[in-house]
């Protein structure tokens, strides 16, 4: 087991762990944070990619046995964490930019991958979540990301599927909030709401969703990402109370420009480029790295998007080396942040990575 201090799973307190922090500048001029936690440089490196509105903090949570600590304690001792442009850690820095998923796939992830490969010698694995996973899949299909040992795509790939209520909300929300309410982003933390503008109305609207949870941030997230069900972004039974109370710290504000891109994908039932000219699934034959498609069976955010992606690869792209991992009783974020993910999920991730 890992070395603990004050009963917290702080990776910096792991015996022999060193920490480095880098700032990378993308081709379009954004500065991104890249962190490295390592005990040795003689093992393959692992890059962890968060989802939209979340940040690398989802892999560093100190109240649960987080994925970074698990990797460091189980033989993969060189872990890197990228905060790509949709990270909540940037707060309002990037909210006024008209960013989209293509930019994450073409600029952010390849930049980090190339930097890590230039500074390591034992190869690289990547583990990704949600939109980070979708962007990574795009990067692999377009050959922007190359020379990787293996990849775990968590909860999203190259096929999009949300439930009807979520789809309708995503169709209407970006246009309505921008043109009618004058809001170009949404916030998660009630303390960040500016009561002098229309962002307050979005927070108030979440009170009418199906989510009966008393946490206002949880309600807001359920409204934006799903049908409003209490367990939209995570199965509450799988979260520690401390994690649930800090959900506003793990998920931050985000520009609605990403949702306009996702809206286009849902309209065409395909993971498309922003200009609509490229269906990235058509390029899946370019993926030449072993894939593990991981999802919770009770994912109420992307539902069976990963399973459908798996079926499409099996049917039309048989040469792609890929397997499906379904975790019973898990939802979306709890696949990575659940109180028992270290015993229910991470060992299966580790087995896959060590095979390659």
Secondary structure, DSSP 8 states (H G I E B T S, - for coil): ----BTTB--GGGSTT-EEEEEEEE-TTS-EEEEEEEES-SSS-EEEEE--TT--GGGGT-SSS--HHHHHHHTT--EEEEEE-TT-GGGTTTTTTS---HHHIIIIIHHHHHHHHHHT-SS-EEEEEEHHHHHHHHHHHHTTSS-S-SEEEEES--S-----HHHHHHHHHHHHIIIIIS--SEE-SSGGG--TTSTHHHHHHHGGGSS---S-HHHHHHHHHHSSS-TTSSS-GGGS-HHHHHTHHHHS--EETHHHHHHHHHHHHTS-B-TTS--BGGGGGGG--SEEEEEEETT-SSSTTHHHHHHHHHHHH-TTS-EEEEEETT--STHHHH-TTHHHHTHHHHHHHHHH-
